């Protein structure tokens, strides 16, 4: 596994990147879609920001620190196509903002329990294999918040 330790990464649109790990200081900011995959799984503490573009974690993903993913105010989706887990039970927080896009968790979430999961925006949130988190809050609008 290789550890990417850049202060921040800026990518050109429509590129596919393969990383083993993204360090906390290895934030990704791009004007284009982001798709991350790694044969041995992804370990990340880096934030991902796009401008209304999709963010996809195509491989099993482990949070090694707090992570924020923001696809902008438009239609960018956030998709976890495999499992998503933490490293220390209840310690790794996850903040998601998909604007008018969707958030999808395909695999089980929280084999090692995640910390607080905050969903700031999304048209739809779908999980299909169960979630184990310390807390989950979904902001539905400026006036409504749901705690699950």
C-alpha positions in Angstrom: 0.0 0.0 0.0 1.3 3.4 -0.9 0.5 6.5 1.1 -0.3 9.7 -0.7 0.8 12.7 1.4 0.2 15.8 -0.6 -1.1 19.0 1.0 -3.9 18.9 -1.5 -4.5 17.3 -4.9 -6.1 19.1 -7.8 -7.2 17.0 -10.7 -8.3 17.6 -14.2 -11.9 16.6 -15.1 -12.7 13.0 -16.0 -9.7 11.2 -14.6 -9.6 7.9 -12.8 -7.1 7.6 -9.9 -5.9 4.5 -8.0 -4.6 5.0 -4.5 -3.9 2.7 -1.6 -4.3 5.5 1.0 -5.0 9.2 1.1 -3.5 10.9 4.2 -5.4 13.6 6.2 -3.5 16.3 4.4 -4.1 14.6 1.1 -7.4 16.4 0.3 -8.8 16.1 -3.3 -10.3 19.1 -5.0 -11.3 18.9 -8.6 -13.6 20.3 -11.3 -14.6 16.8 -12.4 -15.7 13.4 -11.2 -13.6 11.4 -8.8 -13.4 7.6 -8.7 -11.1 6.0 -6.3 -10.1 2.3 -6.3 -7.4 0.1 -5.0 -6.9 -3.7 -5.2 -6.2 -3.9 -1.4 -8.9 -1.4 -0.5 -8.8 2.4 0.2 -7.7 3.9 3.5 -8.5 7.6 3.7 -8.5 10.6 6.0 -8.6 13.1 3.1 -11.5 15.2 2.2 -13.0 15.2 -1.4 -14.5 18.3 -3.0 -15.9 18.5 -6.6 -18.0 21.1 -8.5 -21.3 19.2 -9.0 -19.6 16.0 -10.0 -19.8 12.4 -8.8 -17.5 11.0 -6.1 -17.2 7.2 -6.2 -15.3 4.9 -3.9 -15.2 1.7 -6.0 -13.2 -0.4 -3.5 -13.7 -1.4 0.1 -13.0 1.9 2.1 -11.6 2.4 5.6 -11.7 5.8 7.2 -8.5 6.5 9.2 -9.7 10.0 10.3 -12.6 12.4 9.9 -13.6 12.7 6.2 -15.8 15.3 4.4 -17.1 14.7 0.9 -18.8 17.6 -0.9 -20.0 17.4 -4.5 -21.3 21.0 -4.5 -24.9 22.3 -4.7 -25.7 20.6 -8.0 -26.3 17.0 -9.0 -23.1 15.2 -8.0 -23.7 11.8 -6.4 -21.6 10.2 -3.6 -21.3 6.4 -4.0 -19.6 3.8 -1.9 -19.7 0.7 -4.1 -18.2 -1.7 -1.4 -17.9 -1.7 2.3 -17.1 1.3 4.4 -15.6 1.0 7.9 -13.6 2.9 10.5 -10.3 2.0 12.3 -11.3 2.8 15.9 -14.8 2.2 17.0 -16.8 5.4 17.0 -13.8 7.6 16.2 -14.0 8.4 12.5 -16.6 11.0 11.6 -18.1 11.3 8.1 -19.7 14.4 6.6 -21.5 14.2 3.3 -23.0 16.9 1.1 -24.4 15.8 -2.3 -26.4 18.9 -3.1 -29.3 17.7 -5.3 -27.4 14.4 -6.0 -27.9 11.1 -4.3 -25.8 9.2 -1.7 -25.6 5.4 -2.0 -24.0 2.9 0.4 -23.9 -0.5 -1.4 -21.9 -2.6 1.0 -22.1 -2.9 4.8 -21.1 0.3 6.7 -19.4 0.1 10.1 -17.8 -3.3 10.5 -15.7 -1.1 12.8 -18.3 1.4 13.9 -18.0 4.8 12.3 -18.4 8.0 14.5 -20.9 10.7 13.7 -22.3 10.6 10.2 -23.7 13.9 9.1 -25.5 14.2 5.8 -25.9 17.9 5.0 -27.6 17.5 1.6 -28.9 14.9 -0.8 -31.9 14.2 -2.9 -32.0 10.5 -1.8 -29.9 8.4 0.6 -29.8 4.7 0.1 -28.1 2.0 2.1 -28.6 -1.7 1.3 -26.5 -3.7 3.6 -26.8 -2.1 7.1 -25.0 0.6 9.0 -23.3 0.7 12.4 -22.5 4.3 13.4 -22.3 6.3 16.6 -24.9 8.7 15.4 -26.4 9.8 12.1 -28.0 13.1 11.3 -29.5 14.0 8.0 -30.3 17.7 7.3 -33.4 17.7 5.1 -33.7 21.4 4.7 -32.9 24.6 6.5 -35.8 23.9 8.9 -35.7 20.1 9.3 -33.2 17.7 10.7 -33.5 14.0 11.3 -31.5 11.9 13.7 -31.4 8.2 13.0 
